[in-house]
Amino acid sequence: MRSAVCATFLALLCSIASPGVYARLTISGPDHPVIEVEDATMECFSDSDSDMANYTFEQYCKLTRTWIRLENNTFDENCFFFFSINRSGGRLVLRVHDMDSWIKGPYRCVRTDSRSGEEEVSAELTLNVIYLYDLFFPSISSQYREEADILWVESGSTVEVKCESRRASQPPMFEWSQEFSDWILPSDTLVLKHVGEESEGTYICQARHPALWSLVKTRSFQLRVKPRSPEAVQRLNFNTSNVLYVMSFVAIPAVMLLILVLTLFSILIRYRRKQMRKPQISLVDGDMRAPIYKGSLQFVHSTTSDRQPLVM
């Protein structure tokens, strides 16, 4: 009797301590990111029912911000899904065909009570998808062309081609290379200056997904160089003549004026130096430098006899 009471009491405690719907209803699926175009499988489990007839899957639609109940080939006006749901042997299995970025998680399992209409839901399972879409060149091609593009340019011009992916789960790593050449340019933009006949060839853009190195997309284009058109040559000659015109009427007079200024400055410096070299007369000894005039009592010292008067 006591053992039966204890068992009943323990069962009651377990039911009270139970975490609720999440312990009774669970969903399992891939625990790693799924590569695009691959299939993904999820399964719904319940520890209370062996018959999964009242259970189904739901996926959250980000556009409408609502949960969409999934059935085979489910279609919603805002979100489109392609699934296959299998109920056999007491199992409920959901298979997502050709996984795409539009149909990544979150997902959940839902049980609906046929009598009360109440629902039990599981914890959410989010499927992460690794994807890298095809490449294209916005300046010379359409996004959806598969064949190689051809770019014609004039000799001596500059070529700039940017490589992009329509969509990617993470920004890819780009690099450019040329067919039958060993040079590599780690960039999404190819720039070639002053192209000539030696620049012709096939240029290849390669993009790698940073999270999955084996996920690679490539696209190429052919560069063809043609001679300059007569109009381009005429424009070049016209620009050259304009430069010569400006040089003859502006640059040359300016140079001549600069030479004249430098010459005058040099003459001025030489003149100042010559003035500084002349002897300077001291005015300290005033008596010996006094003027001599008629009737003056001062005299001039002399070592020779001079009978000629200085002042008449």
C-alpha angles and dihedrals in degrees: 000000000000091000092054092049091049092049091050091048092050092049089052091050091050091051091050094045091048112117090230130235095355092062092050099042123043139165126210131194144136113334092201134057115282120229117234118268090021124115123250126201128204130180133200120219133191126187093200104047130047093188112074095191093115094045129090143160128256132193128201114241110210094198096059096023090227137114114254118208110229128224131156109306093358114194128193126179091238103028126038121201134180112201140148118217120197125195110184136129092012092301131120111205128178120198121192111205121214097357112229136181090253094062102045117128169296102121133169143179120245131194118197120200108228092211106039098023091227117148133219118200134193130223115283123263117205119204114208115206127203110208139163118182128210121290128242141177110236094199099051110017149037121257094242104043113116101189123084116275124232122217120194117199136170121253113268095022129120122252122206120177124174121205119212141172120226090226139348135177088228131014105275127227112248132202135171128216138170124233113256090011133100100216120111128193114201098210141092091235126066116207122185119178127201094002120201139169090290089061094062119111145082118310119199128204116202126190125192128193109239093217096046114033093191092060102093134163125191138187132175142194134195119237116212122184122207130186119268115273119244089249091055092048090049091050090050092051090046092053090047092051090049090054091050090048092053091047093051096048102033113017099045096050089046091054092048091051090051091052091050092051092049091049093052091047091052092050091050092052092050091050092052092050092051091052091052092054095062116105116258120227115225118221097195097102099060098167096059092046097048116127120256118227139158114295094016118145092210122094139196119245112236136170095205130066113255117181095176111097117235095219125036 
